[in-house]
Amino acid sequence: MTSRHVAIVGAGPAGLFAAERIASAGHRVTVFDRMPSPARKLLMAGRGGLNLTHSEPLPVFLDRYRDARPWLEAAVATFGPSALQAWAASLGQPCFIGSSGRVFPEAMKASPLVRAWLKRLDGLGVALRMRYRLLELPGSGHLRLDTPEGERFVGADAVLLALGGGSWARLGSDGAWTRWSGLSPASLAPLAAANCGFRMQSTTGFPARYAGTPIKPVAVAFENERVRGELVVTRFGSSAGETGVGDGECGLEGGAIYALSGPIRRAIERDGRAVIRLDLRPGMSEAALCERLARLRPRESLSNALRKALRLPPVAVALLREAGVPDRAPAALAALLKAVPVVLVAPGPLDRAISTAGGLRREALDPGFMLRDRPGVFAAGEMLDWEAPTGGYLLQGCFATGLAAADGLLDWLRAGLNPPR
Ligand SMILES: Cc1cc2nc3c(=O)[nH]c(=O)nc-3n(C[C@H](O)[C@H](O)[C@H](O)COP(=O)(O)OP(=O)(O)OC[C@H]3O[C@@H](n4cnc5c(N)ncnc54)[C@H](O)[C@@H]3O)c2cc1C
């Protein structure tokens, strides 16, 4: 096959992985990105320990994509957790499996991986054009870009978009592409916060002084799921642009609620609220709690008594008060401690979310990740309408769809459906 010119927009993991594949197949690849340097979100992800993927069995892993599983299954099965680890090792970044089953590079950070990766891409002849912002796609093989030298039109034999979602806009992916005039509204699910905090409804005015206070250990139950982990009380500002309504400014965020953020968000969209249940002593049975509570002295204040008997911190007592303590009868109190209801009324702001739900819908793309109404334009990564919890599923999904879209693009070029330019 003759070598062609492929334009990739978005130098995050999905775009760069597609670039590696397409350049390895012998094509000339240019990657455009609006930021001054590539892979900013990936580098940020590495700050707290880069969780590349997860070691659980593939069928369990695939279930984390929930409704999007049928869509992503082939891509993740083709380029799965072991392949991603082997790829990282090929860049001099071997991985290890943490006690939770999560997989990290031994260096923990993303920077050594990104450095080695950019060197490899350079060796493959991939050209990186930074500070190039894609304004729109006037025709299938054309890009209108805002560049340091002013506005430019660029032509390419095929285009791959990997523009990311809409959170942490300062790292590059600002979701502006969702407002392009050429995109049919039907092809797009509105962007929404995923792996995010939620505003609580407060009847008593939940004390703002608890903002930043962790709640652990804790288990969060919602619908038929229960996640054990950690929460932190957070305070959402009331500035313009922050989504959501709510009586108070306080909310909850943290791993235990992130994992349930999809079902919680959908319940709020449907019913205007979602009631989660917190187990404030997940390591103790209700019977054991009841036994401890039976020893409380009736004269003592509830906070003091709970602190002494169960080492329950003041923030947990504030949550109990919010729920309305029924009485001090040990059985009733024990039952409440195992399932404190908390009413959530809105997701936190999209920009503060770890990831984004919504984006290009499955129906808008063919099985090779090509936009059905834009022959020769492919899409991958977080800009597609899927979501997953933290735990490595996000990056795995971005790498896997980056590869699948690159393969779709290569097949399309091979089929010769576009005349050589
Ligand atoms: C704080 C934080 C920690 C995270 N930690 C983890 C983790 O440990 N494990 C995990 O699996 N996931 C993690 N994630 C999520 C993960 O980083 C993202 O899912 C992933 O980076 C998305 O990859 P992407 O290539 O689709 O998009 P991005 O990485 O967002 O890249 C998109 C690129 O497109 C560019 N772009 C956007 N619009 C335009 C335009 N119009 N023109 C030109 N360029 C444009 C942007 O500048 C950006 O460089 C974390 C996210 C955050 C915010």
PDBQT file of the ligand as one rigid body, heavy atoms in Angstrom, charges set to zero:
ROOT
HETATM    1  C1  LIG A 501      -6.354  13.693  38.010  1.00  0.00    +0.000 C 
HETATM    2  C2  LIG A 501      -6.612  12.524  37.099  1.00  0.00    +0.000 A 
HETATM    3  C3  LIG A 501      -6.081  11.276  37.419  1.00  0.00    +0.000 A 
HETATM    4  C4  LIG A 501      -6.332  10.173  36.592  1.00  0.00    +0.000 A 
HETATM    5  N1  LIG A 501      -5.778   8.972  36.922  1.00  0.00    +0.000 NA
HETATM    6  C5  LIG A 501      -6.036   7.896  36.151  1.00  0.00    +0.000 A 
HETATM    7  C6  LIG A 501      -5.461   6.629  36.454  1.00  0.00    +0.000 A 
HETATM    8  O1  LIG A 501      -4.647   6.499  37.381  1.00  0.00    +0.000 OA
HETATM    9  N2  LIG A 501      -5.810   5.564  35.687  1.00  0.00    +0.000 N 
HETATM   10  C7  LIG A 501      -6.680   5.681  34.625  1.00  0.00    +0.000 A 
HETATM   11  O2  LIG A 501      -6.991   4.680  33.984  1.00  0.00    +0.000 OA
HETATM   12  N3  LIG A 501      -7.158   6.890  34.263  1.00  0.00    +0.000 NA
HETATM   13  C8  LIG A 501      -6.869   7.983  34.996  1.00  0.00    +0.000 A 
HETATM   14  N4  LIG A 501      -7.370   9.203  34.640  1.00  0.00    +0.000 N 
HETATM   15  C9  LIG A 501      -8.153   9.312  33.380  1.00  0.00    +0.000 C 
HETATM   16  C10 LIG A 501      -7.236   9.296  32.144  1.00  0.00    +0.000 C 
HETATM   17  O3  LIG A 501      -6.126  10.153  32.344  1.00  0.00    +0.000 OA
HETATM   18  C11 LIG A 501      -8.038   9.730  30.908  1.00  0.00    +0.000 C 
HETATM   19  O4  LIG A 501      -9.149   8.872  30.779  1.00  0.00    +0.000 OA
HETATM   20  C12 LIG A 501      -7.205   9.681  29.631  1.00  0.00    +0.000 C 
HETATM   21  O5  LIG A 501      -6.099  10.577  29.702  1.00  0.00    +0.000 OA
HETATM   22  C13 LIG A 501      -8.040  10.044  28.409  1.00  0.00    +0.000 C 
HETATM   23  O6  LIG A 501      -7.223   9.859  27.274  1.00  0.00    +0.000 OA
HETATM   24  P1  LIG A 501      -7.609  10.492  25.860  1.00  0.00    +0.000 P 
HETATM   25  O7  LIG A 501      -6.422  10.268  24.992  1.00  0.00    +0.000 OA
HETATM   26  O8  LIG A 501      -8.923  10.003  25.416  1.00  0.00    +0.000 OA
HETATM   27  O9  LIG A 501      -7.803  12.053  26.152  1.00  0.00    +0.000 OA
HETATM   28  P2  LIG A 501      -6.810  13.117  26.832  1.00  0.00    +0.000 P 
HETATM   29  O10 LIG A 501      -5.756  12.472  27.619  1.00  0.00    +0.000 OA
HETATM   30  O11 LIG A 501      -7.704  14.091  27.513  1.00  0.00    +0.000 OA
HETATM   31  O12 LIG A 501      -6.140  13.804  25.561  1.00  0.00    +0.000 OA
HETATM   32  C14 LIG A 501      -6.900  14.581  24.666  1.00  0.00    +0.000 C 
HETATM   33  C15 LIG A 501      -5.974  15.570  23.979  1.00  0.00    +0.000 C 
HETATM   34  O13 LIG A 501      -6.721  16.253  22.974  1.00  0.00    +0.000 OA
HETATM   35  C16 LIG A 501      -6.323  17.616  22.957  1.00  0.00    +0.000 C 
HETATM   36  N5  LIG A 501      -7.409  18.405  22.374  1.00  0.00    +0.000 N 
HETATM   37  C17 LIG A 501      -8.679  18.524  22.792  1.00  0.00    +0.000 A 
HETATM   38  N6  LIG A 501      -9.376  19.310  21.952  1.00  0.00    +0.000 NA
HETATM   39  C18 LIG A 501      -8.534  19.701  20.965  1.00  0.00    +0.000 A 
HETATM   40  C19 LIG A 501      -8.679  20.494  19.800  1.00  0.00    +0.000 A 
HETATM   41  N7  LIG A 501      -9.846  21.046  19.448  1.00  0.00    +0.000 N 
HETATM   42  N8  LIG A 501      -7.598  20.655  18.992  1.00  0.00    +0.000 NA
HETATM   43  C20 LIG A 501      -6.403  20.094  19.307  1.00  0.00    +0.000 A 
HETATM   44  N9  LIG A 501      -6.205  19.334  20.411  1.00  0.00    +0.000 NA
HETATM   45  C21 LIG A 501      -7.268  19.122  21.223  1.00  0.00    +0.000 A 
HETATM   46  C22 LIG A 501      -6.055  17.944  24.405  1.00  0.00    +0.000 C 
HETATM   47  O14 LIG A 501      -5.172  19.041  24.534  1.00  0.00    +0.000 OA
HETATM   48  C23 LIG A 501      -5.441  16.643  24.930  1.00  0.00    +0.000 C 
HETATM   49  O15 LIG A 501      -4.035  16.654  24.873  1.00  0.00    +0.000 OA
HETATM   50  C24 LIG A 501      -7.127  10.321  35.430  1.00  0.00    +0.000 A 
HETATM   51  C25 LIG A 501      -7.641  11.583  35.104  1.00  0.00    +0.000 A 
HETATM   52  C26 LIG A 501      -7.391  12.677  35.929  1.00  0.00    +0.000 A 
HETATM   53  C27 LIG A 501      -7.963  14.009  35.557  1.00  0.00    +0.000 C 
ENDROOT
TORSDOF 0
